[in-house]
Amino acid sequence: MDFNVFDILVIVCGLYMAYCAVMMKTKGRINSGVVMSRGIDENQIKDKEGFISYIWWKLLIVGLLCSASGIFNMIYQSVAETSEQYVLIQIIVNAVFFVLLIVYGIIVARAQKKYLK
């Protein structure tokens, strides 16, 4: 079974996003590198609890879906009957991953607009 480095990276990044979401919900810690734009710090949030409740479950879902897309791509690679079939599915799964990243960026931008001072 071949492993695609991109798929492994997608899985790891998705799991890290899910981990950050769980840490936000359980410990109240905000990982600024994951949910904040560059140059913005946690102290600039006017309602930290509101920010966490707004974004944690969305971050969790996006992280798990990203990981699932990487896992699906790795599994499908081993069972694909033809290389053309695999390439088509890989393009679709990677497109879904990039759409998830765009949606995540929009969610973060809205959260910052709503909760920053």
N, C-alpha and C positions, 0 to 999 in steps of 0.2 A: 504494500500500500504506500503510495507516494503521498507526501505531505506538502501542501502548498504553504509557503511562508506567509502569504497574505491571509489565508484562512486562519492560521494559528494566531496571527496578529489581531484579526477581527474577533476571534473568540476571547483572547486575553483582554482586549480593550472593552468588550461587552461585559465580561465578568467584573472588570475593575469598575465600570460604571454602575453595575448592580451593587457591588460592594460599597461604593460611595453613597448610593441611595439608602442602603440599609444603615450605614453609619450615621447619615443625616437623621433618619427617623429614630433610631434607638439612642444615639449618644448626643445628638444635636450638633455634631461637628460638620461644618461645611468645607469640603475640599474645593478651595477656590480655583484650582487648576482645571477642575471638571465642570463646575457650574458658574463660573464667573469669567467675564472678559478680562483680558490682560489689563493690568493697571487698576483694577477694582479689587477692593479688599472687603473682607467680611464685616468690618466695622462700619461700612457705608450702607448697610442694610437697615432700614428703619424698623421693619417688623420681621425679625429672624424666624420666629415660629411660623408666621404666615408664609414666608418664603419657603421654608422647609416643607410645610404641608402642601404648598402649591406644586413644588417641583419633585419631591422625592419619588412619588409613585410613577411619574412620567419618566424620570431617569431610570428607574428600575425596569420598566417595560421596554424602553429603548435599548438598554443594556442587554436584557435577556433576549430580545429579538435579534440584536446584532450577533450575539453568541450563537443563537440558533441558526442564523444564516451561514455562519462559518462552519458549524458542525454539519449542517445539511450539505453544504458544498463538499466537505471532506468525505462524507459518507457516499454521496452520489458519485463522486469521482471513482470510487472503487466498484460501483455496480453499474456504471454506464456501459451500454452495449457498444456504442460507437463513439469515436472521438468528436464527431460533429454534434452528436446529441449532448455530450458532456460540455462542449464549448458553449452551446446555446443556453443550457441550464446555468452554467457558471456566469455568463453575462447577465442573466436575469437575476440571480442571487446577488451578484455584486451591485447591480443597479438598485435592488431593494436596500442593500446596506447603505449606499450613498444617499438614497432618499431618506432613510432613517436618520442619517447624520444631519441632513438639511432640516428635517422636522425638529430634531433635537436643538439645533441652532436657533430655530424660531422660538421654541419653548423657552430657552434660556434668555433670549432677547426680551421676550414678553415679561418674564419673571423679573428681570433686572429693571425694566421700565416701570413695572408696578411696585416693586419693593425697595428700590434704591432711594436714598435721600435726595 
